[in-house]
Amino acid sequence: QQQVKQSPQSLIVQKGGISIINCAYENTAFDYFPWYQQFPGKGPALLIAIRPDVSEKKEGRFTISFNKSAKQFSLHIMDSQPGDSATYFCAASMSTGNQFYFGTGTSLTVIP
Amino acid sequence: GAVVSQHPSWVICKSGTSVKIECRSLDFQATTMFWYRQFPKQSLMLMATSNEGSKATYEQGVEKDKFLINHASLTLSTLTVTSAHPEDSSFYICSAPGTGGSPLHFGNGTRLTVT
């Protein structure tokens, strides 16, 4: 059973546009929600993360929106650039354990 | 920041041989490390959890005799693909949780090609 559901599977955005990737989870015990960015042939790298005590976190052009009641969180990439083209994974974990549950990934292509 | 080093970044081997992949936490201690397998354009598939000082925990469907894991120290875990076959060709990635369990730091992966 997929613990974290991610959509869309792929996304094409014009340069300067907003990229939005959505994730949903079921386990209310999750209390840490990171997003990872992966370029081809490389391991995933932590992009931004949020905990349930806040509804939004912004770092530069990247923003996580978190809806605790709906058990959903999303990544927004403002002013998307071709260099943002990568695969993005959302994840969820519990601070009481080490296990991370990953979404299925979103392949983002930003066209010039 | 915390860094996980994985080596080699790519390896080509012949069928029937064994390949060892190393994963090191460079500036922190990791009692736990995770090994993933990733097929092209797919998500990360957790293979096993490597535990320092005890046996690794394998996910369902992963052959523990095929994929040998050894957590030799608080900074080193190794994955050995034994008697490799072409179907073992894949991208293998290790990771280790940072202080307090988060965040998860990934190595740069190893591209294994078995001919």
Interface residues (C-beta under 8 A of the other chain):
Chain A: Y32 P34 Y36 G41 K42 G43 P44 A45 L46 A49 T87 F89 A91 S93 S95 T96 G97 N98 Q99 F100 F102 G103 T104 G105 S107
Chain B: V4 Q6 T32 F34 K41 Q42 S43 L44 T49 F91 I93 S95 P97 G100 G101 S102 P103 L104 H105 F106 G107 N108 G109 R111
